[in-house]
Amino acid sequence: MIYSRTITAFVFCLLLVGGCSSNPRSTALDSSLNASSISDPFEAVNRVTFSFNSIFDKSIVRPTALVYRGVVPGFVRNRVTYSLDNLNMPVTAVNNLLQGELSKAGIASSRFIINSTIGIFGIFDPASSFGLVVENEDFGQTLAVWGVPSGPYIVLPFLGPSSPRDFTGLLSTSLLDPMYQIGSDSNQNAFRSYRMGVGVVDFRSQNIEIFDDLQNNSLDYYAAVRSFYNQSRESQSLNNLETGSDLEDDIFDEFEDLELDDSYVGPDIEIEYSGE
């Protein structure tokens, strides 16, 4: 049990960073979001924890990812990536519903059903060829849509970059994931450990050069990761909020058009007065 929790903890670390870097567009952000705008009152403690996490990554995670990428053929690695993405679809659908994104929830649900059946447990992605594409969502993003502030930047042992909002969302996301409700307790722990362990290695193997470049070309690696994490999460939150705003605008477009149309005089209403 302790082993399972340890694996889960360290895997969450890179999954958090993975979530914010999985979308390359998230790095192209407004320059107004810079280091001076990031609340980091615990920087001294954060830097110590960050150093510990970096050592752990260099000594265990990165070497494992290198071996994985060197030994496992690219075709097989792609199948692993597809299957892991497919397992994220149920929790994405749940968060889409919580954010009021009914169409996206339908797409996520459809992707999971199609890829789990036609795609053979998600190792292939026929849903994308049908035009069913949706970004992964977590409960941290849902909290942002609900107006919950992120709070100060924090670095957690094994968990890595986070914030009070994202950490709360991370724990809630694991509870919302129906894939963790399958089977007995022992099977759930085994499934969770396997899924997250493979997920971290797969993600790290895809981003070896990115993290190496970030570390080798940054005067302050800690500050670079902090800025990268905050910009990425901010970008995801803004995308969700803009989508919600667009949906609200669409709902009222019909009424605005009616107001601009002089021919519209309202429904025909006949009022009868009864004489006394």
Contacts in CASP RR format, 6 or more apart in sequence:
PFRMAT RR
TARGET T0000
AUTHOR 0000-0000-0000
METHOD contacts of the structure
MODEL  1
MIYSRTITAFVFCLLLVGGCSSNPRSTALDSSLNASSISDPFEAVNRVTF
SFNSIFDKSIVRPTALVYRGVVPGFVRNRVTYSLDNLNMPVTAVNNLLQG
ELSKAGIASSRFIINSTIGIFGIFDPASSFGLVVENEDFGQTLAVWGVPS
GPYIVLPFLGPSSPRDFTGLLSTSLLDPMYQIGSDSNQNAFRSYRMGVGV
VDFRSQNIEIFDDLQNNSLDYYAAVRSFYNQSRESQSLNNLETGSDLEDD
IFDEFEDLELDDSYVGPDIEIEYSGE
1 189 0 8 1.000
3 193 0 8 1.000
4 189 0 8 1.000
4 190 0 8 1.000
4 192 0 8 1.000
4 193 0 8 1.000
7 193 0 8 1.000
7 196 0 8 1.000
7 197 0 8 1.000
8 192 0 8 1.000
8 193 0 8 1.000
8 196 0 8 1.000
9 157 0 8 1.000
9 158 0 8 1.000
9 159 0 8 1.000
10 56 0 8 1.000
10 61 0 8 1.000
10 158 0 8 1.000
10 200 0 8 1.000
11 196 0 8 1.000
11 197 0 8 1.000
11 199 0 8 1.000
11 200 0 8 1.000
12 158 0 8 1.000
12 159 0 8 1.000
12 170 0 8 1.000
12 196 0 8 1.000
13 53 0 8 1.000
13 156 0 8 1.000
13 158 0 8 1.000
13 159 0 8 1.000
13 160 0 8 1.000
13 200 0 8 1.000
14 57 0 8 1.000
14 61 0 8 1.000
14 200 0 8 1.000
14 203 0 8 1.000
14 204 0 8 1.000
15 196 0 8 1.000
15 199 0 8 1.000
15 200 0 8 1.000
15 203 0 8 1.000
16 159 0 8 1.000
16 160 0 8 1.000
16 161 0 8 1.000
16 162 0 8 1.000
16 166 0 8 1.000
16 170 0 8 1.000
16 229 0 8 1.000
17 160 0 8 1.000
17 161 0 8 1.000
17 225 0 8 1.000
17 229 0 8 1.000
18 203 0 8 1.000
18 207 0 8 1.000
19 136 0 8 1.000
19 138 0 8 1.000
19 232 0 8 1.000
20 26 0 8 1.000
20 161 0 8 1.000
20 228 0 8 1.000
20 229 0 8 1.000
20 232 0 8 1.000
20 233 0 8 1.000
20 236 0 8 1.000
21 27 0 8 1.000
21 207 0 8 1.000
21 210 0 8 1.000
21 228 0 8 1.000
21 232 0 8 1.000
22 136 0 8 1.000
22 203 0 8 1.000
23 135 0 8 1.000
23 232 0 8 1.000
23 235 0 8 1.000
23 236 0 8 1.000
25 235 0 8 1.000
26 231 0 8 1.000
26 232 0 8 1.000
26 235 0 8 1.000
26 236 0 8 1.000
27 228 0 8 1.000
27 231 0 8 1.000
27 232 0 8 1.000
29 231 0 8 1.000
29 234 0 8 1.000
29 235 0 8 1.000
33 230 0 8 1.000
33 231 0 8 1.000
33 234 0 8 1.000
34 227 0 8 1.000
35 223 0 8 1.000
35 226 0 8 1.000
35 227 0 8 1.000
38 153 0 8 1.000
38 226 0 8 1.000
38 227 0 8 1.000
38 230 0 8 1.000
39 151 0 8 1.000
39 152 0 8 1.000
39 153 0 8 1.000
40 46 0 8 1.000
40 152 0 8 1.000
40 153 0 8 1.000
40 226 0 8 1.000
41 152 0 8 1.000
42 152 0 8 1.000
42 153 0 8 1.000
42 154 0 8 1.000
46 153 0 8 1.000
46 154 0 8 1.000
46 155 0 8 1.000
46 222 0 8 1.000
47 155 0 8 1.000
47 222 0 8 1.000
49 155 0 8 1.000
49 156 0 8 1.000
49 157 0 8 1.000
49 160 0 8 1.000
50 155 0 8 1.000
50 160 0 8 1.000
50 222 0 8 1.000
50 225 0 8 1.000
52 157 0 8 1.000
53 155 0 8 1.000
53 157 0 8 1.000
53 158 0 8 1.000
53 160 0 8 1.000
54 221 0 8 1.000
56 158 0 8 1.000
57 204 0 8 1.000
61 200 0 8 1.000
61 201 0 8 1.000
61 204 0 8 1.000
62 204 0 8 1.000
62 208 0 8 1.000
62 211 0 8 1.000
64 201 0 8 1.000
64 204 0 8 1.000
65 201 0 8 1.000
65 204 0 8 1.000
65 205 0 8 1.000
65 208 0 8 1.000
66 205 0 8 1.000
66 208 0 8 1.000
68 77 0 8 1.000
68 201 0 8 1.000
68 202 0 8 1.000
68 205 0 8 1.000
69 77 0 8 1.000
69 205 0 8 1.000
69 208 0 8 1.000
72 80 0 8 1.000
77 202 0 8 1.000
77 205 0 8 1.000
79 123 0 8 1.000
79 124 0 8 1.000
80 123 0 8 1.000
80 198 0 8 1.000
80 199 0 8 1.000
80 202 0 8 1.000
81 202 0 8 1.000
81 206 0 8 1.000
82 115 0 8 1.000
82 122 0 8 1.000
82 123 0 8 1.000
82 124 0 8 1.000
82 125 0 8 1.000
83 121 0 8 1.000
83 122 0 8 1.000
83 123 0 8 1.000
84 195 0 8 1.000
84 198 0 8 1.000
84 199 0 8 1.000
84 202 0 8 1.000
85 125 0 8 1.000
85 136 0 8 1.000
86 111 0 8 1.000
86 112 0 8 1.000
86 115 0 8 1.000
86 116 0 8 1.000
86 121 0 8 1.000
86 122 0 8 1.000
86 125 0 8 1.000
87 179 0 8 1.000
87 195 0 8 1.000
88 136 0 8 1.000
89 108 0 8 1.000
89 109 0 8 1.000
89 111 0 8 1.000
89 112 0 8 1.000
89 115 0 8 1.000
90 108 0 8 1.000
90 109 0 8 1.000
90 112 0 8 1.000
90 177 0 8 1.000
90 178 0 8 1.000
90 179 0 8 1.000
91 137 0 8 1.000
91 138 0 8 1.000
91 173 0 8 1.000
91 176 0 8 1.000
91 177 0 8 1.000
91 178 0 8 1.000
91 179 0 8 1.000
92 108 0 8 1.000
92 134 0 8 1.000
92 135 0 8 1.000
92 136 0 8 1.000
92 137 0 8 1.000
93 105 0 8 1.000
93 106 0 8 1.000
93 108 0 8 1.000
93 109 0 8 1.000
93 112 0 8 1.000
94 105 0 8 1.000
94 176 0 8 1.000
94 178 0 8 1.000
95 137 0 8 1.000
95 138 0 8 1.000
95 139 0 8 1.000
95 141 0 8 1.000
95 142 0 8 1.000
95 173 0 8 1.000
95 176 0 8 1.000
96 102 0 8 1.000
96 104 0 8 1.000
96 105 0 8 1.000
96 106 0 8 1.000
96 108 0 8 1.000
96 134 0 8 1.000
96 137 0 8 1.000
97 105 0 8 1.000
98 139 0 8 1.000
98 142 0 8 1.000
99 137 0 8 1.000
99 141 0 8 1.000
99 142 0 8 1.000
99 145 0 8 1.000
99 240 0 8 1.000
99 244 0 8 1.000
100 244 0 8 1.000
100 247 0 8 1.000
101 243 0 8 1.000
101 244 0 8 1.000
101 247 0 8 1.000
104 134 0 8 1.000
104 137 0 8 1.000
107 132 0 8 1.000
107 133 0 8 1.000
107 134 0 8 1.000
108 134 0 8 1.000
108 137 0 8 1.000
110 127 0 8 1.000
110 132 0 8 1.000
111 127 0 8 1.000
111 132 0 8 1.000
111 133 0 8 1.000
111 134 0 8 1.000
114 126 0 8 1.000
114 127 0 8 1.000
114 130 0 8 1.000
114 132 0 8 1.000
115 122 0 8 1.000
115 124 0 8 1.000
115 125 0 8 1.000
115 126 0 8 1.000
115 127 0 8 1.000
116 122 0 8 1.000
118 124 0 8 1.000
118 126 0 8 1.000
119 125 0 8 1.000
119 126 0 8 1.000
127 133 0 8 1.000
135 239 0 8 1.000
137 240 0 8 1.000
138 169 0 8 1.000
138 170 0 8 1.000
138 173 0 8 1.000
139 168 0 8 1.000
139 169 0 8 1.000
139 170 0 8 1.000
139 172 0 8 1.000
139 173 0 8 1.000
139 176 0 8 1.000
140 165 0 8 1.000
140 166 0 8 1.000
140 168 0 8 1.000
140 169 0 8 1.000
140 170 0 8 1.000
140 172 0 8 1.000
140 173 0 8 1.000
141 236 0 8 1.000
141 237 0 8 1.000
141 240 0 8 1.000
142 169 0 8 1.000
143 165 0 8 1.000
143 168 0 8 1.000
143 169 0 8 1.000
144 150 0 8 1.000
144 165 0 8 1.000
144 233 0 8 1.000
144 236 0 8 1.000
144 237 0 8 1.000
144 240 0 8 1.000
144 241 0 8 1.000
145 237 0 8 1.000
145 240 0 8 1.000
145 241 0 8 1.000
145 244 0 8 1.000
148 165 0 8 1.000
149 165 0 8 1.000
150 163 0 8 1.000
150 164 0 8 1.000
150 165 0 8 1.000
150 166 0 8 1.000
150 233 0 8 1.000
151 163 0 8 1.000
151 164 0 8 1.000
151 165 0 8 1.000
152 163 0 8 1.000
152 164 0 8 1.000
153 161 0 8 1.000
153 162 0 8 1.000
153 163 0 8 1.000
153 226 0 8 1.000
153 229 0 8 1.000
153 230 0 8 1.000
154 161 0 8 1.000
154 162 0 8 1.000
154 163 0 8 1.000
154 164 0 8 1.000
154 167 0 8 1.000
155 161 0 8 1.000
155 162 0 8 1.000
156 162 0 8 1.000
156 167 0 8 1.000
159 167 0 8 1.000
159 170 0 8 1.000
161 225 0 8 1.000
161 226 0 8 1.000
161 229 0 8 1.000
162 170 0 8 1.000
163 233 0 8 1.000
166 233 0 8 1.000
174 180 0 8 1.000
179 191 0 8 1.000
179 195 0 8 1.000
180 188 0 8 1.000
180 191 0 8 1.000
180 192 0 8 1.000
181 188 0 8 1.000
182 188 0 8 1.000
182 191 0 8 1.000
204 211 0 8 1.000
214 221 0 8 1.000
214 224 0 8 1.000
214 225 0 8 1.000
214 228 0 8 1.000
215 221 0 8 1.000
215 224 0 8 1.000
218 224 0 8 1.000
258 264 0 8 1.000
END
